[in-house]
Amino acid sequence: MVVMYVSDEKNDQGWDEHAQWWIDGFTNGVDPEYEEQIIPLAKSELLGYKTILDVGCGDGQISRALSLQGSDVLGIDPTALHIKIAEERGGGAQYLLGSATALPVEDESQDAVVACLVFEHIDDLEPAIAEVARVLKPGGQFSFFLNHPLLQTPGSGWIDDHIVDPPEQYWRLGAYLIETDSMEEVESNVYIRFIHRPLSRYVNALKDAGLVLERMLEPAPPEGFLARAPEYELASTIPRLLYLRLRKPSQ
């Protein structure tokens, strides 16, 4: 599972405790999934938008990339250390402490909103989606990045089956239809909370908020990530990321 920061005030204490672990392991050029896939896709999808809100901005790596290609970017995150690091790293974006369920911006003030691997940690899904719709201008774009809700379900993972002859490798799926709230030990003594929901829950929340799906991508993991697990020959056939481009209809 791709690990990302939380954007829910109920979990700020845990993320303040482990924020440095995430910053060290997934930002500033060290993570191939961000460097080779997520950031380039965000830049491509959001090129040319004047005002962009980055919900759950973390250390600001996506905010910086979008700012450097000409957008006015505001990053929102509830974790104080994330905001501190984002401001120290600069890059032109602005940052505020804030919650995904109460975005500190005016109605219909943003040309685009981006949320990258954030909603897997938000308790109140529908209110957070409604906030995205509220702040978008008519015709505005929501770029929505998720850990793939089907293929990255808790309990999913590679199986090396040596009972069959010849041995086989295959990807096991977890209990996809069951919504779960779990603490995962991502590193020794580092526990991160994840909320699994079926894709239909996200799609229906987006529809109910009046957002229209324009594009869906399930990209193969990038080469830098695949190089870390050469023992799994079929790793390139299992997407870790889901990207949805949505539009707020023009009035």
N, C-alpha and C positions, 0 to 999 in steps of 0.2 A: 504494500500500500504506500502511495506517495504521501509523505507527511507534510502537514502544513499547520499554520497557526490557527488559533481559535478566534472567533469574533462574536462572543456572547459574554455579557457582563457576569453571568453566573459562574463562569469558569476563569475569570481573570487571575485569581490567586494561583491556580495551578500553572497557568501560562507565564505568569511573572516568575514563578519558581524555575521553570524549564526553558524560558525564552532564549537564554544563551546557548543551550544545546541546539535549538533549532537554527539560530543565527550561525553558529559555527559549522553546522553540517549541511545546510541547504541554501546558503546565500553567498553573495560576493564571489561568484564564479566557480564554486566547488561542486555543484550538483549538475550532472549532465542533463537531467530531465528539464530543469529550468533553463540552462544555457542553450541547449540544442533544440528544444521543442517548445516549452511553454512561453518563454519570453519572445522568441521570434514569432510565434503565432499571435500573441497579444499585440505585438507591434504591427504585424500585417493587418490584423482585423480592425485595429483602432487608429490606423494612420489617417490623418486629416481631420479628426474630431478636435474641436477647439477646447471644450471643457470636459474633463473626465474625472469621475469619482472612483477611487480604488478602495473597495470595501474589504476590510481586513488586510491592510497593506503590509503588515509585518515590518521588515527592515526597509521597505520601499523599493525593492529591486524592480518590480514592474512599474511602479510610479516613476522611477528614474528613467527607465527605458522609454516610456511614453512621453515624458517631459522633454527628453533629449531629441525627440523627433518633432517637437514643436507644439505639443498640447499643453494646456494649463491643467495641471493635475493636482487634485486634493486627495491625500491618503488618509483613511480613517482606520483606527485600530484601538481596541480597549486596553492593550498591554503597554504599560508605561515604558518598559525597556525597549520594546519595538520602536516606539515613537522616538525615543532618545537616539537609538542607533540610526534610524532613518534620517533624522535631522543632521546627525554627524556626518553621514555619508553624502549628503547634499544631492546635487543633480538637478535642482531646479523645481522640484515638486514641493508642495506645502503639506503639512501634516497636522492632524488633530486627534486627540483622544476621543473616542466615541463608539457607540454601539450600532450594530447592524439593524437593530429593531427601533432605533430612534436616530436616524441619520441627521447630523447637524447642518443640513443645507436646506434651502428653500424649495418649495414645490416647483417642478418643471424648470429647474435651473441647470441641468446637466445634459450635454449632448450625448454622453455615453457613460455607462457604469461598467466596471469590471469587478468580478469577484473570482479569485483564483484559489481553489481548494480550501474554501472557507466554510461553506454551508454544511459540510459534514460535521461541523462542530457547533452548529447553532441549534438551540432547543426550539425556538419559536420560528419555524420555517415560514409559515404563511405570512405572519406580520413582517418578517424580513424581506420577503419577496414583494409584499405590498409597498414597503418603503422604497425599494428600487423603482417600482413603477411610479410612485409619487414624485420622485426627484427628477425623473427623466422628462426631457422636453418631448412634445409630440414629434414622432419620427425618430426619436433617440434609440440608441442601441444598447442592449445588455449583453456583454460578453461573459459567459458563465462557464467556468472550468470546474469540473468535479472529478474526484476519483471515480472510476467507472463503477456505477452502482451495482451492476451485475457481476462483473469479472473481478472486482476488488472487494466483494462482500467479505465480512469477517469469517474466518475459517477457510477461505480460499487459499490455494497454494499448490506448488508443484508436488506431484507424487511420483516417486521412483518405484515402479511396480516390478519387483523381482520374482514374484510368484509365477507370472506368465513366462513363457519361453517362446521367443526371446523377450527379455525385459522391455518394459514400455515406460515412457514418461508421459504424463498427462496432467492437465490443470483441473484441480478439484474445485467445485463451487460450494460456497457456504449456503446457509439458509436464506436465500434471496428474498422471499416474500415476507419474512418476519422482520419487523422493525426492531432494531437493537440499539442499546446505549451501553457501550463497553469501554473499559479502561484497558489500553493495550500497552504492554511493556515494550517500548520501541528500542530501549537500550537498558543496560543494567541500572535499576532503580529510577528509571525515567518512564513515567506512565502518562499517556496522552489519551484523552477521551475522544471517542469517535461515535457518531450517530449514523447508523445505516438505515437508509430508506430505499424502497424500490423506485425505479425511475418514474413510474406512474405518479408517485406522490409529488415529485418535483414538477413534472409536466402539467399536472392538474393545478398545482399552486400557481404556476406561471400563467396558465390559461385564465384562471380565476382573477388574476391581477390585471388581465387585459393585454398581456404580452404575447406576441405572435412569433412562432418559431420560423426562422428563415434558413438555418443551416445547422447540420449536426455532423461532427467529426469524431472518429474513433481511431486516432493515429497509432501506428505501431510504435513501440518504445524506441527511442533514438539510439544511435550506434554506441554512444558513450555509456549508456545504461546496459545495453546488450553485452558490451565487452566485460562488464562486471560479473556476468553469469554465463560464461561460455559452456558450462555443463548442461544447460537447458537449450537444446537445439531448436525447440519450437517457441522460444520466448518471443520471437518477433511476431507471432500470430496471436498474442494475447494483449490487447490494449489495456493500459493502465489508466489512461486519461479519456474523459468524455468532454467534448466542447460543444456548447450550444450557443448559437447567435440568435438573439431575440430582438424584436422591434416593438416599440410602443406606437400604435397606429397614429397617423396624423389626424388632427381634428378637421 
